[in-house]
Amino acid sequence: MITAGIDIGSRTTKAVLLNQKSILARQLELTTWARADQARKLLDQLIAQSGLERAQVGAVWVTGYGRVSAPFADGQATEITCHAKGAYFLDPTISTVIDVGGQDSKVIRLEAGQISDFRMNDRCAAGTGKFLEELSQTLGLELEEFVRRGQQARQSAKISSMCTVFAESEAIGLLAEGVPLEDVILGLHRSIAGRLCDLVRAVGVEPKVAFSGGGAKNAVLRRELEVLLQQPIQAVDDPEYTGALGAALLAREKGSSK
C-alpha cells in the first residue's frame, strides 16, 4: 500500500510518499499562509510526479505546526510521535532523537522504538532554528553563510543571554569590541547547543543519538552538541523529511482515524 505523510512546519512544508519498503518521492516548500491549500497541492504534485493517481494512495496523515489546518487528511499526529517513528525507521539502533525545528525543539528517548520520555522547548525562541535564523539576518548573512563562518571560528565568544533580543544586543556589542564575527557566530551556536543539552540530560542521554529536523543540517550546531554531550551525534538521512516520513508510516499502520 502507498501512503503519504505531510509535515506542515512553521517554516517549511514537507510531503513524502511511501510504499511498503521505501520512500517513493518527497518534496519541500516554504510554508505559506494558506497552509491547507498548499499541503493539498503539494501532495497532488507529488502524486502526479510519481505517475500515480490519488486513488492509489491509501491514507494521508499530517503532522507539524499546521496539522490542524489540513481537514482533507485521514489522520494527524504530533511532531514528537512522527519524528520518533521516522528516525527509528531510518535507523532502529537509535535511542535518543534531537529535533530542532523552526518554532520548537524536542528531545525524545526511545526504547525498542517506543517513546519512553521526551522534553520540549516551545515557549522560547532560544533553542530553536528561528533563534539562529533571526540572528543570521541581524548580522546580514544568509543562514548557509552564517554556518560556514561559524565553522571558521578559532574560539567561541561567550554569549550569556538565552533571549533572542538580548543575545542579538550581546552579539552586536561583542562585534563592536572587535571580537571576530566567526567567534561570535560560534558563541551563538554554543548557546543554543547548551539549551538543547539541558533537554537531552532531562530525558537521559542514551546512545545512539540522532539529529532530525532542518536544524540537523547545521554542521556547527551538531559539532557543538557533540562537544557538550561528549558523544557522537548522527544526522539522519535527509533530516528535514523525518516528520513527514513518520506521518506516512502512521498512515500505513493506522489508515483513516476519521
Buried (B, 14 or more C-beta within 10 A) or exposed (E): EBBBBBBBBBBBBBBBBBEEEEBBBBBBBEBEEEBBEBBBBBBEBBBEEBEBEEEEBBBBBBBBBBBEBBEEBBBBBBBBBBBBBBBBBBEEEBBBBBBBBBBBBBBBBBEEEEBBBBBBBEEBBBBBBBBBBBBBEBBEBEBEEBBBBBEEBEEBBEBEBBEBEEBBEBBEEBBEEEBBBBBBBBBBBBBBBBBBBEBBEEBEBBEBBBBBBBBBBBBBBBBBBBEBBEBEBBBBBBBBBBBBBBBBBBBBEBBEEE
